Amino acid sequence: MMTVITHVTLRDGAASEWDDAMRARLDGAIAHDGWIGGQLLIPLDAPNERMIVGVWDSRADWEAWHDDETFTETRERLQGLQEQPDETRWYEVATDVRR
């Protein structure tokens, strides 16, 4: 299992539109092979920043998702609302504890 965390900085005034587009993208991921779950996080001290946490069976599943219609439809829209390119970092899940 792999976790990918992406940090995004949004343009001023773009948060609502960006959040809506990202929710649509994540809703599209639900049916994709390898998707386990995810979260969209807003730092309390940085309302124009976002952290996207995605949990996938494999990085290959995540990469295949990039060909998904919902993903490609939202790509330009999301990037146009960002202050700078996003930063993505991968983690291998060593332990997963849930209720």
Sequence and secondary structure as in RCSB ss.txt:
>XXXX:A:sequence
MMTVITHVTLRDGAASEWDDAMRARLDGAIAHDGWIGGQLLIPLDAPNERMIVGVWDSRADWEAWHDDETFTETR
ERLQGLQEQPDETRWYEVATDVRR
>XXXX:A:secstr
 EEEEEEEEB TT HHHHHHHHHHHHHHHTTSTTEEEEEEE  TT TTEEEEEEEES HHHHHHHTTSHHHHHHH
HHHHHTBSS  EEEEEE S     
